[in-house]
């Protein structure tokens, strides 16, 4: 019995020691589910318009913004505390697939703080977000509501910007898939892993 106890204690000690040397990695694969709505009376649909997503690795605590629609298209962000400082070469270009449940995918590895941008070129709106990446979390899920009929403002932790708030918008062509509930609230982000 004493022999079995010693073996058990040795195995437990090895498991604990092995856990101490586990490699940690900063970053995640961020998956974004996109929803669109151009007029208030229509139901939200999964986004199928022309979308571009990109991200910059930024210093933690720094504040950045996309100043204009042209900047969004040109992939340019500006340091709000020092407007002469701009970044124009994203560190990450997101993958976009309209057939996926989460249409936009960012590979945000080895970066502590990022500034994310999503541009809906078809409906002429964009969204930004400062995001601190998690440790040892392979995949993170979130949603973004690009509702072009709304004025600029918060949307699920993102800042949605409508540079053309007075433009008349045509209803989107129904895709057959609408958001559950069909309401136009910003809702909450999906997934327990979303720490944004």
N, C-alpha and C positions, 0 to 999 in steps of 0.2 A: 504494500500500500504506500509506503514511504517513497518507493521508487517511482510509482505512478504520479504521486504529488510533485516530485521534483521535475519530472518530464512536463507536467502540465504548467508549472511555474515557468519553466524555461521557454515553453511555446508562447505563453502570454507575454513574457519579456521580449521575445523576438518580434512579436506583432507590434508591441508598443514602440520598440526601437525602429522598426521599419516605417511606421507611421511618422516618426520624427524626421525622417529623411525624405519624405514625399516631396517631389518637385512642385513648387508653386509657380503659377503663371498668371500674370496680370492680363486681363482681356476677356473677350467673349466673341461669339458669333451672334450678332444682334439681328433678329428677324422682326420685320415690321409689317403688320397687316394694315393695308391702306384702304380707306373708305372714302368715297366721293359723293358730293351732293351739290348741284349747281343752283337749284331753286328750293325754297323752304318747303313747298308743298309736295315735293317728290320724296320717295324713299331712298335712303342711303344705299349705294351699290358698291361692290368691290371695284376698286380702281383698275381701269384698263387703259387709261390715257398714257401719253408719253411722259414718263417719269425719269428723273435723274437724281441719284443720291450720291453724296460724297461726304468725306469727313477729314478734318484736320486734327493732328495731335497738338494740343496746346498745353501751356504751363498751367498747373493747378492754381485756381484762384483768379486767373485772368478772365476778362470779359470780352466777348467777341459778338459781332452782329453782321448780318447781310444788310447793307444800307439801301440798296435799290434793286429793282427787278433785273436791271442789266448786270449788276454784281452777281445776282443769283445765277444768271445764265453763264456769266464769265467765270464762275467758281472763285469769287473774290470775297474774303471776309475782312472786317476791319476791327482793330482793337479799340473798344469804346473808351478806354482810358487814355489811349494815345493814338488818335485817328490817323496819324501819319504812318503807323505800322499796319501793313496789310499782308495777307497771305493769299497766294494765287495758285499754288500747286498742292492739291489735296493729297493727303497721305493714303487715303482709301477711296476707291470708286466702288460704290455698291453694285451688286448684281440685281437685275430686275427681271422678274418672270411673272407675267400676268396669269399664268396657269397655276402658280403655287398658292397655297393658302396664305402664306406670308410672302407677299410679292417682292419685298425688298430685303436684301441680305448684306450686312456690313461685316467684314472680317476685321475686328478691332483688337488685334493682338499686340502685346508688349507696349501698350500705351496706357498711362494712368488716367489722363483726362483727354476728352475729345470734344470737338464741336461738330455736330451733325447738321447736314442740310439735305432737305428733300424738295425738289422742284417739280411741280406739275406744269410742264410746258404747254400742254393743251389747254388747260383751264386757267392758266396764268395766276397761280398762287404758289407760295412756298412756305416751308416750315423749318425752324431751326431749334437746336437744343444743345445745351452743354451737358455732357454725360461722363460721369466717372465710371470707368469700367470695373467690373468685379474681379475678385481673385478666384481662380479655379472654378469658374462657371462656364462650361463649354458653350451653352446656348442660352440666350435671353430672348423673351418674347414681349412684344409691345404692339400697340395700335396707334394709328394716326388718322384723324378725321380731317380731310382736306375739303372743307365745305366752302365752295367758292362764293356762295351767296352771303356769307357772313363777313362782317368787318374783321380786321386784324384782332387777334387776341389769343388767349391760351387754349390749347386743344390737347388733352391727355398728356400733360407735361411738356408738350412742345409749344413753341410760339408760332402760331399760324399767321402769315402775312398775306393780306390781299392788297396788292399794289393798285388795283383798279376797282375800288369798291362801288363806284357808280355805274359801271358797265352793266348793261342788260345781259342776263345769262339765259341760255337755252337749257331746257331739261336734258339730262344725260340719257343716252339710249339705254333702255333697261338691259341688264346683262342676265336677268333671270335669277340672280342671287342678291338678296337684300339682307341687310343687317337685322338680326333678331330684334323684335320689338319695333323696329322702324322709326324710333324717335330720333330727334336731332340733338340730343344731349351729347356732351363730350364723353360721358361715361367714365369708366375706369379702365386702366390698362389690364390686359389679360395676362395671366400666368403668374404663379407665385415667385418665379425667378426674376421678375421685372423689378429691379431695385432703383429704377430711375426716378 
